[in-house]
Amino acid sequence: KAGVTQTPRYLIKTRGQQVTLSCSPISGHRSVSWYQQTPGQGLQFLFEYFSETQRNKGNFPGRFSGRQFSNSRSEMNVSTLELGDSALYLCASSQFLGEENGYTFGSGTRLTVV
Amino acid sequence: DAKTTQPPSMDCAEGRAANLPCNHSTISGNEYVYWYRQIHSQGPQYIIHGLKNNETNEMASLIITEDRKSSTLILPHATLRDTAVYYCIVRVAIQGAQKLVFGQGTRLTINP
């Protein structure tokens, strides 16, 4: 079965612009989480969605937002991009909220802000 | 959030068992320990998880100490394809939602 699909794979944006990243979870998975990975900070939790509702949020500014659609696909948006937002953005899905079995991660979207 | 501490790097010979340690001395009673690995430029891959008991699956074994303050991931017969960054993670549950708290991980290099 298809894995977690993230689009686009690579993205270059200019400071001040906004960007939208997309994540399609594994079919049947209803929980989607987003993580940011940078060389300095490592992997950091952004937020988790389940049944179109944000259930948990990490310590990121309000410029980072997300949403989930009725088909469980999720998008995250970053407004007023800063150089420090350059990172690999990873999406992970699981069947249920609080799923005991592990999340499945996508390959990520590499965002470069210039 | 409970934090994990791992050695930054380890080496292991191909065919040998790779034992990766992790300290999580502030873990709470309801927090699970998860192990993921990340091969360069890919998303993290789930390996195994446990709460109190030792666990084994087709990829690895997880040994958790009785006081739950540390654990060891064991790859029984390491291959070159096991070269990756291994993350020991505590899953923090908050009102049904959860998040994975990643540390810096251990860069494991399998040598031929």
Backbone of each chain as ProteinMPNN parsed JSONL, in Angstrom:
{"seq_chain_A": "KAGVTQTPRYLIKTRGQQVTLSCSPISGHRSVSWYQQTPGQGLQFLFEYFSETQRNKGNFPGRFSGRQFSNSRSEMNVSTLELGDSALYLCASSQFLGEENGYTFGSGTRLTVV", "coords_chain_A": {"N_chain_A": [[0.85, -1.182, 0.0], [0.368, 2.35, -0.526], [2.701, 4.705, 0.82], [3.26, 7.408, 3.145], [2.743, 10.428, 1.594], [4.439, 13.267, 0.612], [4.286, 16.517, -0.666], [5.543, 19.526, -2.159], [8.687, 17.844, -2.955], [10.984, 19.388, -2.872], [11.605, 22.849, -2.298], [12.031, 26.263, -2.952], [12.007, 29.375, -1.481], [11.479, 32.902, -0.993], [12.505, 35.188, 1.554], [9.912, 36.441, 3.597], [7.866, 35.562, 2.017], [5.071, 33.241, 1.759], [4.344, 29.764, 2.39], [2.932, 26.631, 1.43], [2.665, 23.343, 2.434], [2.059, 19.927, 1.606], [0.523, 16.904, 2.762], [-0.244, 13.562, 2.356], [-1.726, 11.054, 4.077], [-1.211, 7.539, 4.886], [-3.586, 5.354, 3.459], [-6.559, 5.131, 5.268], [-5.423, 5.948, 7.607], [-5.876, 8.313, 10.158], [-4.698, 10.181, 11.74], [-2.445, 12.838, 11.624], [0.777, 14.108, 11.877], [3.127, 16.772, 12.164], [6.569, 17.588, 11.723], [9.547, 19.478, 12.213], [12.802, 19.495, 10.912], [16.025, 20.454, 11.558], [19.573, 21.069, 11.216], [20.626, 22.219, 13.545], [18.659, 22.148, 15.606], [17.539, 19.666, 15.445], [14.945, 17.167, 15.28], [11.779, 18.481, 15.63], [8.598, 18.704, 17.113], [5.707, 19.893, 15.53], [2.772, 20.059, 15.119], [-0.251, 18.102, 15.634], [-2.898, 16.51, 13.953], [-6.211, 15.278, 14.021], [-9.124, 13.858, 12.822], [-9.786, 16.263, 11.537], [-9.213, 18.183, 13.41], [-7.002, 20.114, 15.359], [-4.957, 18.574, 17.658], [-2.786, 18.723, 19.254], [0.016, 20.785, 19.928], [3.208, 22.076, 19.14], [6.031, 24.093, 20.269], [6.048, 26.502, 18.478], [6.055, 29.566, 16.588], [3.09, 31.567, 15.781], [3.153, 31.852, 13.053], [3.34, 29.456, 11.904], [1.077, 27.164, 10.8], [-1.638, 24.844, 10.401], [-3.832, 22.453, 8.814], [-6.408, 19.986, 8.515], [-8.074, 17.907, 6.249], [-11.289, 16.463, 5.332], [-10.727, 14.049, 4.154], [-8.517, 13.24, 5.449], [-6.117, 14.18, 4.504], [-3.466, 16.538, 4.93], [-2.37, 19.897, 5.365], [0.326, 22.166, 5.844], [1.126, 25.489, 6.687], [3.354, 28.15, 6.33], [3.818, 31.398, 7.139], [5.148, 34.627, 6.208], [7.977, 34.037, 5.733], [11.135, 33.203, 7.19], [14.753, 33.179, 7.203], [15.605, 31.237, 8.957], [13.655, 29.334, 8.814], [14.291, 27.495, 7.009], [14.437, 24.152, 6.373], [13.94, 20.571, 6.789], [10.781, 19.397, 6.408], [8.72, 17.189, 7.93], [6.15, 14.789, 7.705], [3.975, 12.684, 9.477], [1.992, 9.749, 9.831], [-0.673, 8.027, 11.526], [-2.953, 5.403, 12.444], [-4.826, 5.84, 14.444], [-5.585, 8.356, 16.938], [-3.229, 8.8, 19.468], [-2.101, 6.442, 18.902], [-0.63, 3.38, 19.599], [1.17, 1.82, 18.208], [3.916, 2.494, 15.991], [4.427, 5.658, 14.311], [4.22, 6.359, 10.769], [6.464, 7.834, 8.705], [6.74, 10.34, 6.122], [8.843, 11.162, 3.276], [9.501, 13.773, 3.401], [9.559, 17.389, 2.923], [11.87, 19.493, 1.598], [12.591, 22.634, 2.478], [13.925, 25.633, 1.401], [14.844, 28.806, 2.319], [15.561, 31.861, 0.958]], "CA_chain_A": [[0.0, 0.0, 0.0], [1.152, 3.563, -0.647], [3.137, 5.265, 2.08], [2.917, 8.802, 3.381], [3.222, 11.204, 0.451], [4.576, 14.698, 0.865], [4.597, 17.314, -1.851], [6.578, 19.037, -3.079], [9.88, 17.322, -2.286], [11.912, 20.508, -2.682], [10.965, 24.145, -2.463], [12.854, 27.426, -2.63], [11.169, 30.552, -1.306], [12.168, 34.123, -0.585], [12.086, 35.742, 2.842], [8.686, 37.223, 3.566], [6.795, 34.849, 1.31], [4.436, 32.175, 2.521], [4.454, 28.485, 1.712], [2.006, 25.576, 1.863], [3.166, 21.994, 2.195], [0.963, 18.979, 1.634], [0.81, 15.558, 3.25], [-1.314, 12.575, 2.213], [-1.359, 9.929, 4.94], [-1.527, 6.196, 4.431], [-5.029, 5.152, 3.394], [-7.112, 4.615, 6.521], [-4.829, 6.656, 8.75], [-6.623, 9.531, 10.426], [-3.892, 11.122, 12.513], [-1.291, 13.361, 10.888], [1.636, 14.985, 12.672], [4.166, 17.479, 11.408], [7.821, 17.823, 12.423], [10.576, 20.25, 11.523], [14.138, 18.99, 11.201], [17.143, 21.32, 11.189], [20.838, 20.565, 11.768], [20.889, 22.737, 14.882], [17.616, 21.803, 16.582], [17.078, 18.292, 15.285], [13.535, 16.959, 14.94], [10.896, 19.124, 16.594], [7.174, 18.521, 16.862], [4.951, 21.102, 15.189], [1.387, 19.841, 15.543], [-0.893, 16.853, 15.26], [-4.304, 16.63, 13.606], [-7.022, 14.061, 13.995], [-10.51, 14.204, 12.496], [-9.848, 17.671, 11.117], [-9.007, 19.049, 14.57], [-5.651, 20.115, 15.916], [-5.055, 17.961, 18.977], [-1.582, 18.982, 20.024], [0.817, 21.797, 19.245], [4.539, 22.295, 19.683], [6.395, 25.471, 20.609], [6.409, 27.263, 17.29], [5.25, 30.803, 16.501], [1.828, 31.49, 15.073], [3.347, 31.84, 11.592], [3.196, 28.056, 11.498], [-0.29, 26.71, 11.0], [-1.964, 23.664, 9.616], [-5.218, 22.03, 8.8], [-6.63, 18.637, 8.004], [-9.313, 17.824, 5.489], [-12.142, 15.317, 5.683], [-10.098, 12.808, 3.654], [-7.331, 13.098, 6.306], [-4.947, 14.907, 3.981], [-3.157, 17.691, 5.768], [-1.485, 20.932, 4.847], [0.852, 23.118, 6.81], [1.411, 26.768, 6.083], [4.267, 29.032, 7.055], [3.704, 32.744, 6.58], [6.27, 35.546, 6.45], [9.134, 33.142, 5.879], [12.432, 33.686, 7.666], [15.856, 32.305, 6.806], [15.663, 30.127, 9.909], [12.617, 28.332, 8.532], [14.867, 26.498, 6.103], [14.448, 22.889, 7.108], [13.2, 19.443, 6.237], [9.492, 19.286, 7.089], [8.29, 15.794, 7.857], [4.783, 14.468, 8.068], [3.852, 11.296, 9.921], [0.595, 9.384, 10.03], [-1.008, 6.813, 12.259], [-4.361, 5.091, 12.224], [-5.656, 6.464, 15.475], [-4.947, 9.288, 17.848], [-2.68, 8.042, 20.575], [-1.746, 5.13, 18.37], [0.51, 2.803, 20.305], [2.159, 1.408, 17.218], [4.671, 3.65, 15.539], [4.049, 6.491, 13.188], [4.91, 6.191, 9.496], [6.884, 9.139, 8.21], [7.002, 10.555, 4.717], [10.244, 11.501, 2.972], [9.72, 15.162, 3.755], [9.71, 18.493, 1.977], [13.02, 20.32, 1.981], [12.331, 24.046, 2.208], [15.062, 26.554, 1.493], [14.431, 30.207, 2.291], [16.732, 32.676, 0.55]], "C_chain_A": [[0.893, 1.242, 0.0], [1.498, 4.082, 0.737], [2.621, 6.673, 2.249], [3.55, 9.635, 2.264], [3.266, 12.682, 0.791], [4.952, 15.406, -0.433], [4.681, 18.784, -1.487], [7.76, 18.46, -2.308], [10.874, 18.437, -1.964], [11.205, 21.817, -3.01], [11.961, 25.242, -2.106], [11.944, 28.641, -2.589], [12.032, 31.721, -0.846], [11.638, 34.568, 0.774], [10.84, 36.591, 2.675], [7.535, 36.546, 2.848], [6.119, 33.865, 2.254], [4.523, 30.889, 1.708], [3.423, 27.513, 2.289], [2.573, 24.229, 1.465], [2.016, 21.012, 2.367], [1.424, 17.6, 2.082], [-0.415, 14.681, 3.057], [-0.941, 11.356, 3.033], [-1.638, 8.595, 4.26], [-3.05, 6.031, 4.46], [-5.541, 4.507, 4.689], [-6.537, 5.258, 7.764], [-5.529, 7.988, 8.929], [-5.847, 10.57, 11.22], [-2.688, 11.539, 11.686], [-0.532, 14.315, 11.796], [2.673, 15.604, 11.767], [5.374, 17.735, 12.306], [8.737, 18.669, 11.543], [11.936, 19.683, 11.892], [15.185, 19.952, 10.672], [18.415, 20.761, 11.794], [21.063, 21.008, 13.208], [19.933, 22.239, 15.935], [17.145, 20.359, 16.48], [15.613, 18.246, 14.881], [12.652, 17.568, 16.02], [9.444, 19.008, 16.144], [6.506, 19.861, 16.59], [3.512, 21.004, 15.667], [0.886, 18.506, 15.044], [-2.373, 17.123, 15.001], [-4.972, 15.265, 13.608], [-8.462, 14.486, 13.778], [-10.688, 15.704, 12.308], [-9.645, 18.663, 12.264], [-7.556, 18.979, 15.034], [-5.725, 19.626, 17.354], [-3.867, 18.292, 19.862], [-0.717, 19.934, 19.223], [2.163, 21.938, 19.934], [4.795, 23.776, 19.918], [6.928, 26.222, 19.397], [5.532, 28.506, 17.224], [4.004, 30.602, 15.652], [1.953, 31.536, 13.562], [3.191, 30.422, 11.031], [1.767, 27.607, 11.801], [-0.557, 25.492, 10.138], [-3.45, 23.439, 9.577], [-5.298, 20.615, 8.246], [-8.003, 18.6, 7.349], [-10.073, 16.545, 5.841], [-11.572, 13.994, 5.177], [-8.77, 12.517, 4.368], [-6.073, 13.733, 5.738], [-4.733, 16.165, 4.811], [-2.253, 18.664, 5.016], [-0.909, 21.714, 6.017], [1.288, 24.367, 6.052], [2.391, 27.533, 6.959], [4.18, 30.395, 6.383], [4.943, 33.564, 6.943], [7.562, 34.762, 6.726], [10.39, 33.879, 6.325], [13.505, 32.69, 7.242], [15.91, 31.058, 7.692], [14.592, 29.072, 9.708], [13.107, 27.287, 7.541], [15.053, 25.202, 6.867], [13.832, 21.793, 6.263], [11.921, 19.329, 7.054], [8.939, 17.888, 6.839], [6.868, 15.643, 8.355], [4.757, 12.994, 8.461], [2.383, 10.968, 10.136], [0.468, 8.122, 10.872], [-2.519, 6.616, 12.144], [-5.259, 5.838, 13.202], [-4.875, 7.516, 16.222], [-4.436, 8.481, 19.033], [-2.327, 6.626, 20.18], [-0.515, 4.587, 19.088], [1.584, 2.367, 19.325], [2.722, 2.636, 16.518], [4.039, 4.42, 14.397], [4.804, 6.067, 11.937], [5.208, 7.572, 8.954], [6.971, 9.145, 6.693], [8.472, 10.92, 4.519], [10.548, 12.972, 3.185], [9.71, 16.127, 2.578], [10.878, 19.338, 2.463], [12.767, 21.741, 1.522], [13.598, 24.852, 2.403], [14.532, 27.961, 1.355], [15.664, 31.062, 2.0], [16.411, 34.165, 0.665]], "O_chain_A": [[2.032, 1.195, 0.466], [0.733, 3.937, 1.69], [1.669, 7.086, 1.587], [4.754, 9.548, 2.025], [2.267, 13.272, 1.202], [5.813, 14.954, -1.186], [3.965, 19.244, -0.598], [7.803, 18.594, -1.085], [11.521, 18.426, -0.917], [10.333, 21.88, -3.877], [12.648, 25.164, -1.087], [11.204, 28.909, -3.535], [13.157, 31.545, -0.378], [10.471, 34.351, 1.101], [10.727, 37.367, 1.725], [6.373, 36.905, 3.038], [6.541, 33.683, 3.396], [4.747, 30.918, 0.498], [3.088, 27.568, 3.472], [2.917, 24.002, 0.305], [1.111, 21.235, 3.172], [2.553, 17.185, 1.822], [-1.501, 15.01, 3.535], [0.047, 10.687, 2.732], [-2.234, 8.547, 3.184], [-3.716, 6.511, 5.377], [-5.026, 3.484, 5.139], [-7.097, 5.129, 8.852], [-5.75, 8.713, 7.959], [-6.289, 11.711, 11.356], [-1.994, 10.698, 11.115], [-1.115, 15.212, 12.405], [3.049, 15.039, 10.74], [5.231, 18.055, 13.486], [8.707, 18.59, 10.315], [12.196, 19.416, 13.065], [15.228, 20.234, 9.474], [18.352, 20.044, 12.793], [21.628, 20.26, 14.006], [20.349, 21.936, 17.053], [16.419, 19.885, 17.355], [15.103, 19.158, 14.23], [12.764, 17.211, 17.193], [9.113, 19.186, 14.972], [6.707, 20.833, 17.318], [3.082, 21.777, 16.523], [1.482, 17.867, 14.176], [-3.018, 17.869, 15.739], [-4.376, 14.25, 13.248], [-8.964, 15.372, 14.469], [-11.609, 16.319, 12.847], [-9.885, 19.859, 12.096], [-6.964, 17.902, 15.089], [-6.457, 20.183, 18.172], [-3.938, 18.154, 21.083], [-0.711, 19.898, 17.992], [2.248, 21.921, 21.162], [3.895, 24.605, 19.785], [8.116, 26.533, 19.315], [4.411, 28.514, 17.732], [3.873, 29.624, 14.916], [0.978, 31.288, 12.853], [2.942, 30.23, 9.841], [1.318, 27.673, 12.945], [0.226, 25.163, 9.248], [-4.225, 24.145, 10.223], [-4.374, 20.124, 7.598], [-8.963, 19.19, 7.844], [-9.568, 15.672, 6.546], [-11.898, 12.934, 5.713], [-8.001, 11.657, 3.941], [-5.059, 13.815, 6.432], [-5.676, 16.769, 5.321], [-1.478, 18.273, 4.143], [-1.563, 21.9, 7.043], [1.76, 24.292, 4.917], [2.263, 27.554, 8.183], [4.442, 30.521, 5.187], [5.682, 33.226, 7.868], [8.139, 34.832, 7.811], [10.667, 35.003, 5.906], [13.222, 31.526, 6.959], [16.224, 29.964, 7.223], [14.617, 28.028, 10.36], [12.413, 26.308, 7.268], [15.743, 25.162, 7.886], [13.284, 22.034, 5.188], [11.98, 19.178, 8.274], [8.725, 17.471, 5.701], [6.45, 16.297, 9.31], [5.434, 12.165, 7.853], [1.614, 11.823, 10.576], [1.365, 7.281, 10.921], [-3.259, 7.536, 11.796], [-6.299, 6.386, 12.836], [-3.647, 7.563, 16.15], [-5.121, 7.591, 19.536], [-2.263, 5.726, 21.018], [0.514, 5.258, 19.17], [2.776, 2.529, 19.589], [2.08, 3.684, 16.463], [3.231, 3.897, 13.631], [5.888, 5.49, 12.021], [4.302, 8.384, 8.768], [7.234, 8.123, 6.06], [9.244, 10.977, 5.476], [11.709, 13.381, 3.155], [9.835, 15.738, 1.417], [10.878, 19.834, 3.59], [12.732, 22.022, 0.324], [14.258, 24.763, 3.438], [13.847, 28.279, 0.383], [16.671, 30.991, 2.704], [17.261, 35.004, 0.369]]}, "seq_chain_B": "DAKTTQPPSMDCAEGRAANLPCNHSTISGNEYVYWYRQIHSQGPQYIIHGLKNNETNEMASLIITEDRKSSTLILPHATLRDTAVYYCIVRVAIQGAQKLVFGQGTRLTINP", "coords_chain_B": {"N_chain_B": [[8.803, 17.716, 29.423], [9.913, 14.413, 29.047], [13.337, 13.733, 28.65], [15.791, 12.334, 26.458], [18.99, 10.736, 26.428], [21.657, 10.037, 24.385], [24.606, 8.392, 23.088], [26.621, 10.276, 20.824], [27.741, 9.03, 18.59], [28.487, 5.778, 17.197], [30.313, 2.822, 16.372], [30.191, -0.265, 14.578], [30.997, -3.596, 13.713], [30.232, -5.25, 10.673], [27.832, -7.848, 10.739], [28.065, -8.287, 13.414], [26.483, -7.833, 16.674], [24.765, -4.862, 17.256], [24.627, -2.648, 19.869], [22.742, -0.207, 21.167], [22.689, 2.325, 23.47], [20.433, 4.131, 25.695], [19.507, 6.773, 27.77], [16.854, 7.661, 29.879], [16.04, 9.076, 32.243], [14.071, 10.652, 33.423], [11.63, 9.702, 32.74], [8.084, 9.145, 32.74], [5.53, 7.107, 34.313], [3.595, 6.433, 32.383], [4.683, 6.805, 29.932], [5.897, 5.831, 26.822], [8.76, 4.208, 25.379], [10.265, 4.728, 22.355], [11.913, 3.655, 19.382], [13.417, 4.949, 16.545], [14.852, 5.113, 13.256], [16.892, 6.969, 11.001], [17.762, 7.167, 7.798], [20.011, 8.753, 5.648], [18.56, 11.637, 4.249], [16.024, 10.587, 4.198], [12.739, 10.014, 5.636], [12.207, 9.411, 9.176], [12.225, 6.008, 10.31], [10.14, 3.709, 11.848], [11.153, 1.486, 14.434], [10.866, -0.067, 16.877], [8.999, -0.346, 19.978], [8.376, 0.134, 23.515], [7.045, -0.321, 26.847], [7.332, -1.34, 29.557], [8.179, -3.977, 29.526], [10.619, -6.17, 27.977], [11.031, -6.165, 24.441], [10.684, -7.686, 21.225], [11.086, -7.735, 17.728], [10.977, -8.282, 14.146], [13.003, -6.672, 13.355], [14.581, -5.756, 15.521], [15.637, -5.895, 19.02], [14.42, -4.717, 22.154], [15.571, -3.698, 25.18], [14.555, -2.873, 28.322], [15.372, -1.334, 31.326], [14.62, -2.333, 34.714], [13.898, -0.194, 36.354], [13.147, 1.55, 34.461], [14.691, 3.662, 33.596], [16.565, 3.571, 31.668], [17.386, 2.201, 28.418], [18.148, -0.281, 25.904], [18.759, -0.689, 22.53], [18.937, -3.398, 20.388], [20.482, -4.544, 17.555], [20.633, -7.491, 16.087], [22.294, -8.749, 14.088], [24.156, -6.839, 12.515], [24.016, -5.059, 9.42], [25.427, -3.435, 6.494], [23.445, -1.804, 5.595], [22.207, -0.95, 7.855], [23.415, 1.308, 8.713], [22.862, 4.431, 9.982], [21.107, 7.211, 11.569], [20.086, 6.751, 14.816], [17.291, 7.135, 16.802], [16.254, 7.471, 20.077], [13.287, 7.743, 21.695], [10.847, 9.391, 23.662], [7.468, 8.959, 24.036], [5.115, 11.316, 24.538], [2.063, 11.617, 26.029], [-0.779, 13.595, 25.871], [-3.787, 14.285, 27.009], [-4.953, 12.372, 25.276], [-3.891, 13.121, 22.814], [-0.661, 13.1, 21.287], [2.891, 13.405, 21.212], [6.06, 12.973, 19.739], [9.128, 13.185, 21.29], [12.078, 14.002, 20.177], [15.552, 13.284, 20.574], [19.026, 14.013, 20.003], [20.034, 11.785, 18.838], [21.887, 8.782, 17.85], [24.564, 8.344, 15.761], [25.045, 5.625, 13.942], [27.506, 3.658, 12.566], [28.106, 1.099, 10.409], [30.679, -1.016, 9.811], [32.465, -2.644, 7.168]], "CA_chain_B": [[8.865, 16.509, 28.605], [11.049, 13.561, 29.369], [14.413, 13.856, 27.682], [16.616, 11.147, 26.286], [20.401, 10.983, 26.201], [22.289, 8.966, 23.619], [25.948, 8.745, 22.597], [26.478, 10.882, 19.495], [28.133, 8.129, 17.503], [28.975, 4.443, 17.529], [30.712, 1.991, 15.249], [29.972, -1.69, 14.79], [31.432, -4.395, 12.575], [29.165, -5.965, 9.975], [27.616, -9.202, 11.238], [28.046, -8.27, 14.882], [25.326, -7.195, 17.29], [24.927, -3.452, 17.605], [23.878, -2.33, 21.087], [22.642, 1.243, 21.267], [22.109, 2.682, 24.771], [19.66, 5.363, 25.818], [19.075, 7.126, 29.124], [15.615, 8.46, 29.967], [15.866, 8.993, 33.701], [12.897, 11.398, 33.902], [10.437, 9.15, 32.105], [6.951, 8.904, 33.629], [5.011, 5.752, 34.249], [2.741, 6.17, 31.226], [5.386, 7.202, 28.709], [6.526, 4.752, 26.08], [10.049, 4.429, 24.718], [10.244, 4.345, 20.945], [13.16, 3.782, 18.617], [13.308, 5.19, 15.115], [16.133, 5.401, 12.622], [16.785, 7.83, 9.837], [18.82, 7.036, 6.804], [20.217, 10.08, 5.058], [17.6, 12.218, 3.304], [14.719, 9.934, 4.257], [12.022, 10.221, 6.882], [12.489, 8.393, 10.194], [11.554, 4.72, 10.167], [9.838, 3.081, 13.125], [11.823, 0.21, 14.671], [10.286, -0.848, 17.967], [8.659, 0.468, 21.137], [8.054, -0.636, 24.711], [6.668, 0.421, 28.048], [8.049, -1.882, 30.722], [8.772, -5.279, 29.229], [11.485, -6.273, 26.812], [10.281, -6.417, 23.227], [11.46, -8.146, 20.067], [10.38, -7.899, 16.455], [11.849, -8.781, 13.089], [14.114, -5.75, 13.134], [15.453, -5.498, 16.66], [15.15, -6.159, 20.369], [14.476, -3.569, 23.049], [15.724, -4.087, 26.573], [14.266, -1.743, 29.204], [15.737, -1.668, 32.697], [13.476, -2.467, 35.604], [13.487, 1.129, 36.827], [12.754, 2.253, 33.23], [15.486, 4.866, 33.389], [17.41, 3.419, 30.486], [17.044, 1.089, 27.539], [19.145, -0.622, 24.892], [18.268, -1.259, 21.276], [19.889, -4.385, 19.888], [20.365, -5.055, 16.187], [21.381, -8.729, 16.351], [23.321, -9.023, 13.075], [24.156, -5.585, 11.773], [24.462, -5.033, 8.029], [25.806, -2.094, 6.055], [22.215, -1.013, 5.426], [21.784, -0.44, 9.172], [24.072, 2.594, 8.968], [21.796, 5.438, 10.082], [20.995, 7.864, 12.875], [19.075, 6.061, 15.607], [16.688, 8.011, 17.797], [15.508, 6.946, 21.21], [12.265, 8.774, 21.846], [9.774, 9.174, 24.62], [6.181, 9.43, 23.53], [4.401, 12.036, 25.582], [0.628, 11.645, 25.75], [-1.453, 14.716, 26.517], [-5.227, 14.253, 26.75], [-5.219, 11.556, 24.1], [-2.971, 13.471, 21.733], [0.686, 12.695, 21.658], [3.972, 13.882, 20.375], [7.341, 12.305, 19.911], [10.183, 14.125, 21.668], [13.329, 13.469, 19.643], [16.843, 13.8, 21.009], [19.967, 14.206, 18.892], [20.264, 10.504, 18.194], [23.212, 8.161, 17.732], [24.938, 8.0, 14.386], [25.641, 4.289, 13.925], [28.198, 3.305, 11.326], [28.439, -0.324, 10.309], [31.904, -1.14, 9.017], [32.628, -3.97, 6.545]], "C_chain_B": [[10.095, 15.708, 28.987], [12.083, 13.668, 28.267], [15.169, 12.539, 27.591], [18.05, 11.57, 26.001], [21.009, 9.781, 25.513], [23.71, 9.371, 23.257], [25.825, 9.289, 21.183], [26.838, 9.945, 18.35], [28.622, 6.795, 18.044], [29.384, 3.75, 16.241], [30.46, 0.524, 15.612], [30.423, -2.426, 13.531], [30.236, -5.139, 11.98], [29.07, -7.403, 10.491], [27.571, -9.3, 12.757], [26.742, -7.669, 15.373], [25.666, -5.748, 17.607], [24.024, -3.159, 18.797], [23.888, -0.825, 21.296], [21.966, 1.619, 22.588], [21.338, 3.994, 24.739], [19.287, 5.568, 27.279], [17.834, 7.988, 29.065], [15.194, 8.463, 31.424], [14.635, 9.722, 34.215], [11.593, 10.873, 33.316], [9.346, 8.892, 33.133], [6.386, 7.51, 33.381], [4.197, 5.429, 33.016], [3.401, 6.547, 29.907], [6.106, 6.01, 28.099], [7.899, 5.181, 25.57], [9.943, 3.892, 23.302], [11.651, 4.475, 20.367], [12.803, 3.947, 17.143], [14.72, 5.291, 14.556], [15.881, 6.222, 11.363], [18.016, 7.655, 8.977], [18.844, 8.342, 6.025], [19.149, 10.443, 4.035], [16.262, 11.486, 3.252], [14.019, 10.303, 5.557], [12.37, 9.132, 7.887], [11.638, 7.135, 9.98], [11.351, 4.115, 11.545], [10.571, 1.744, 13.249], [11.062, -0.62, 15.687], [9.871, 0.104, 19.082], [8.336, -0.437, 22.319], [7.686, 0.273, 25.864], [7.468, -0.055, 29.245], [8.806, -3.156, 30.375], [9.717, -5.2, 28.043], [10.644, -6.663, 25.608], [11.226, -6.876, 22.124], [10.553, -8.176, 18.853], [11.395, -8.311, 15.399], [13.061, -7.878, 12.856], [15.1, -5.719, 14.296], [14.841, -6.013, 17.96], [15.323, -4.898, 21.202], [14.516, -4.081, 24.474], [15.533, -2.836, 27.433], [14.613, -2.157, 30.623], [14.505, -1.659, 33.595], [12.976, -1.113, 36.118], [13.067, 2.059, 35.681], [13.575, 3.507, 32.958], [16.439, 4.738, 32.216], [16.946, 2.223, 29.665], [18.178, 0.866, 26.548], [18.442, -1.215, 23.689], [19.342, -2.21, 20.762], [19.533, -4.771, 18.46], [21.226, -6.313, 16.165], [22.501, -9.028, 15.356], [23.366, -7.821, 12.137], [24.663, -5.757, 10.346], [24.79, -3.592, 7.646], [24.573, -1.194, 5.924], [21.66, -0.487, 6.752], [22.496, 0.856, 9.535], [23.029, 3.7, 8.887], [21.944, 6.195, 11.393], [19.826, 7.218, 13.613], [18.585, 6.98, 16.729], [15.944, 7.188, 18.844], [14.552, 8.052, 21.625], [11.295, 8.39, 22.943], [8.501, 9.747, 24.022], [5.394, 10.032, 24.675], [2.935, 12.126, 25.185], [-0.017, 12.769, 26.549], [-2.916, 14.681, 26.1], [-5.533, 13.52, 25.448], [-4.329, 11.884, 22.921], [-1.565, 13.095, 22.186], [1.703, 13.392, 20.764], [5.219, 13.093, 20.711], [8.393, 13.361, 20.202], [11.513, 13.505, 21.253], [14.527, 14.098, 20.332], [17.732, 13.972, 19.781], [20.324, 12.9, 18.202], [21.697, 10.032, 18.239], [23.455, 7.837, 16.269], [25.688, 6.678, 14.417], [26.25, 4.021, 12.559], [28.557, 1.833, 11.385], [29.612, -0.445, 9.339], [32.055, -2.544, 8.44], [33.804, -4.743, 7.132]], "O_chain_B": [[11.173, 16.257, 29.219], [11.741, 13.69, 27.085], [15.179, 11.741, 28.529], [18.297, 12.622, 25.411], [20.897, 8.651, 25.988], [23.999, 10.561, 23.129], [24.997, 8.804, 20.413], [26.288, 10.064, 17.255], [29.099, 6.69, 19.174], [28.87, 4.05, 15.163], [30.508, 0.131, 16.778], [30.248, -1.931, 12.417], [29.348, -5.595, 12.701], [30.081, -8.085, 10.66], [27.091, -10.289, 13.309], [25.988, -7.073, 14.603], [26.726, -5.452, 18.159], [22.816, -3.391, 18.749], [24.935, -0.24, 21.572], [20.804, 1.275, 22.808], [21.558, 4.847, 23.879], [18.809, 4.648, 27.943], [17.768, 8.94, 28.288], [14.146, 7.932, 31.793], [14.186, 9.452, 35.329], [10.563, 11.542, 33.394], [9.628, 8.475, 34.256], [6.71, 6.839, 32.401], [4.109, 4.264, 32.63], [2.734, 6.598, 28.873], [6.828, 5.282, 28.78], [8.157, 6.366, 25.36], [9.573, 2.737, 23.087], [12.457, 5.294, 20.81], [12.006, 3.195, 16.582], [15.672, 5.528, 15.3], [14.81, 6.17, 10.758], [19.141, 7.953, 9.377], [17.802, 8.951, 5.78], [18.865, 9.693, 3.101], [15.453, 11.737, 2.358], [14.641, 10.842, 6.473], [12.784, 8.041, 7.496], [10.494, 7.203, 9.531], [12.298, 4.019, 12.325], [10.613, 0.963, 12.299], [10.658, -1.747, 15.398], [10.34, 1.241, 19.128], [8.057, -1.624, 22.149], [7.974, 1.47, 25.858], [8.192, 0.719, 29.871], [9.914, -3.391, 30.855], [9.631, -4.292, 27.217], [9.665, -7.399, 25.735], [12.4, -6.509, 22.092], [9.397, -8.591, 18.936], [12.534, -8.648, 15.719], [14.033, -8.291, 12.224], [16.311, -5.663, 14.085], [13.708, -6.493, 17.999], [16.248, -4.115, 20.986], [13.622, -4.799, 24.921], [16.266, -1.857, 27.285], [14.192, -3.221, 31.077], [13.484, -1.054, 33.27], [11.774, -0.916, 36.294], [12.682, 3.206, 35.907], [13.166, 4.338, 32.146], [17.059, 5.724, 31.817], [16.217, 1.357, 30.148], [19.052, 1.716, 26.378], [17.63, -2.131, 23.817], [20.52, -1.856, 20.71], [18.437, -5.259, 18.186], [22.451, -6.206, 16.219], [23.558, -9.517, 15.755], [22.699, -7.796, 11.103], [25.611, -6.501, 10.094], [24.473, -2.653, 8.376], [24.652, 0.02, 6.118], [20.741, 0.332, 6.76], [22.201, 1.443, 10.576], [22.389, 3.886, 7.852], [22.792, 5.866, 12.223], [18.713, 7.149, 13.092], [19.377, 7.525, 17.498], [15.12, 6.331, 18.524], [14.976, 9.18, 21.878], [10.966, 7.218, 23.126], [8.476, 10.887, 23.559], [5.053, 9.357, 25.646], [2.606, 12.653, 24.123], [0.18, 12.876, 27.76], [-3.247, 15.011, 24.961], [-6.296, 14.013, 24.618], [-4.04, 11.009, 22.104], [-1.34, 12.807, 23.362], [1.374, 13.898, 19.691], [5.394, 12.613, 21.83], [8.536, 14.323, 19.448], [12.009, 12.589, 21.909], [14.526, 15.29, 20.637], [17.241, 14.065, 18.657], [20.86, 12.912, 17.094], [22.605, 10.774, 18.614], [22.662, 7.15, 15.625], [26.833, 6.617, 14.866], [25.586, 4.145, 11.531], [29.234, 1.384, 12.31], [29.527, -0.019, 8.187], [31.805, -3.529, 9.135], [34.071, -5.87, 6.715]]}, "name": "protein", "num_of_chains": 2, "seq": "KAGVTQTPRYLIKTRGQQVTLSCSPISGHRSVSWYQQTPGQGLQFLFEYFSETQRNKGNFPGRFSGRQFSNSRSEMNVSTLELGDSALYLCASSQFLGEENGYTFGSGTRLTVVDAKTTQPPSMDCAEGRAANLPCNHSTISGNEYVYWYRQIHSQGPQYIIHGLKNNETNEMASLIITEDRKSSTLILPHATLRDTAVYYCIVRVAIQGAQKLVFGQGTRLTINP"}
